[in-house]
């Protein structure tokens, strides 16, 4: 497989682009350290090969963007398809996108991801699985989330009506299911070594790391406190205080959660090299589950990331220690039978999520706690 195959998957299978249509590619230059320059070249190449009328526009990066620039909105109005190879699409996916356009936000940040199983696996397969998970959760009576580091959260999903609680912007690759509202969930969440932003708004000190294991406790969708060393707990509380005051948002709201569903989503770098980039890509791997917190809206402003979750849906471990098993969903095996390439990627998942060292550190802290 090549990056061109991934680009075709995006344009044809996700955006439903057809020969002669106008496609606008809004890109963020590589100098910002987020998207690889080769991604733009590859998508433009494939769009031309498909007979699309291609226009590109440099949208840069504005950490405080809340609205589409008027000039960009005007260009979007004249396009049939809009592809965002830029964080701007992710930042505004819930609030400021025209509803009558096919708009795709890409989470394949470099040519390696675009050409890997993440970018090339049939988009239809991942959409079908996403929908199956949503239906399964909507009918579930009890869902429990655990992890090796001590997470234990239980609740009954109160899934929103069809079309509510999700974005009309198309994700590529499709890598998470519809967020599960957290207002009916309680328990503890073992944070995987840090707190970081969600890509909604960018602020100074976007990420803070902990010295040891920290548990976040929630009760019916409300943060009620942190557990860990005095230093870590104080740092976590100060972080929440600052972000909530600076942005004028509900400090203790735990809005929703979801897990990665795409086993081809491999993140080969260390998360600590660029947490912003990590949080905008690695979340699609089934080894990562994250909660949207701090703010009464998705995706909130601070994420809680859980490593290697087990998700029991009415007692069935649909996720088990970070491995998503589609065949354990009613109708899941039929999707795999229909899309052999998806079946293949699920049989050989990519385990790279950029957290190996942090995972080892957490294991050590858990072991020490057990000994003491």
Secondary structure, DSSP 4 states (H G I P E B T S, - for coil): --HHHHHHIIIIIIS---TT-EEEEEE--GGGSSS-HHHHHHHHHHHHHTT-EEEEEE----TT--S--HHHHHHHHT-SEEEEESHHHHHTTTTS--TTSEEEEE---SHHHHHSHHHHS-HHHHHHHHHHHHHHHHT-S-EEEEETTS-EEEE---PPPTTSSS-SSEEES--BPPPEE-TTEEEEEEE-SEEE--SSS--SS-EEE-SS-EEEEEETTEEEEEES-HHHHHHHHHHHHHHHHHHT--TTBEEEEEEB--TT--B-S-GGG-HHHHHTTGGGSTTEEEEEESSSSTT-SEEEEEESEEEEETTEEEEETTEE-GGGSTTHHHHHHH-HHHHHHHHT----BS-HHHHHHHHHHHHHHHH-
